[in-house]
């Protein structure tokens, strides 16, 4: 049986999805990656985090977006 890497508990970080056994939110991981932080730097900053957990966070985000209705963003006039 595969260990569940992402959990959501109303008592932890207001129920936001986190890496199991931590208070590291999926949101935080995505923000750091989007800001251009290398995976190694994220891992160094959060010793309880693993590469597998970062991959799980990305997979979770992709799956969550599949369930949402996405509206196109209009391009700003130049």
Order of alpha helices (4+ residues) and beta strands (2+ residues): beta-beta-alpha-alpha-alpha
